[in-house]
């Protein structure tokens, strides 16, 4: 079944696609109903994220280390990120139309540069990531506004005005459960802003 729309109209479009960890291979599926492509995320060893974030040369992820390195030199860190990748543009647009100071949770913060940029914009942001390595690096670069946890096990009595998740939802085993866990951490009028790469 499709992870997004639960359709049974799924076809395997690739077999034995090599993963980041040597010796791992995955089948890639495509939903003919909603056009989503996915793998069985339950087969992914969560340690892969610690491996990725402990090596600044990991293909596809190396740019994140560069952002973390360069962002502190920017007058407008959020605009800098938008110029690097369009996935950050909705965050900038949303904040332009909401000038008040917001309590923000970034889910899947990685190296922490977006959380840093949000704080530099005058908001009160914290970052959450499942990778201990990523959170360790984020704290070294940007301070203590980071927690190593997944959203399901993040127990906060605090509620947020905005939850931001940039290019993370495509990594979670159950996107609908992920959104439900975000929703439980929102204030009654809170919003969730999610972006995902376009194939």
C-alpha angles and dihedrals in degrees: 000000000000113000091221109038100014091232118157090215095102128137130192106242099176135021129205096005106181117248129212092264113073111254096023120120132176139195114232118217131194128204112223090199101056101010094238118152118207148155128218096276090191087073093059116104104230088218087076089082093054088049092049094047094046092059119059091196098063106133111247093015100057091089090066091062089052091052091051090050098046103035097080089061092058125100089210108028095183093052088049090056092048089055089052098048134006091221088082095052096087089056092055092046094048093050092047088061094045107054097172121100108268133201102230134188117199110203113203094020096167109179091005102240096127092050087050091050091050091052090048088055088061099261128125104242135169127187128224126195137162092223115091088196093054093048091047090053093044091053091048092052103033112017136254101319093109137093129193105225143100118251093250093060097036104113110191125160086201121093124212135225091212136016115198124194116176119191093338108102091074088063099054123096094224115027094184092054089046091056092046090053090050091049093056089060095053129101112240092265094035125128136217118216115194129175129183132186116265115232 
